[in-house]
Amino acid sequence: MSLDALTDEIEATYADLGEECTVALDRETRNELALLATALEPESTDELLRRAVHMLFQTTVDTGKLDFQLRSGYDVTYDEYLSGMTYDEMTGANNYPQLDDERRYQF
């Protein structure tokens, strides 16, 4: 997999999600959401769910789990995804000329 494959899959998933996402809640999640809604008094529970996604995302980035998953599946990191280039492309590591071993040490 590559950076282009990751970008394509993210765009496809984004389109599939649409504007609204229906989620079935188990008993424990419903109880925790009710407690948070009562304590924090948001305008709607949708706001709490948006915050929860943001917190999970930030925690996943901060702990390095996102980079691990991206490196395992796509051989890129989150920073590479944000920049649109791999580290090798950024540093020019792929642009070194081929070495000619026969003439390498000749002056």
Buried (B, 14 or more C-beta within 10 A) or exposed (E): EEBEEBBEEEEEEEEEEEEEEEEEEEEEEEEBBEEBBEEEEBEEEEEBBEEBEEEEEEEBEEEEEBBEEBBEEBBBBBBBBEBEBBEEBEEEEEEEEEEEEEEEEEE
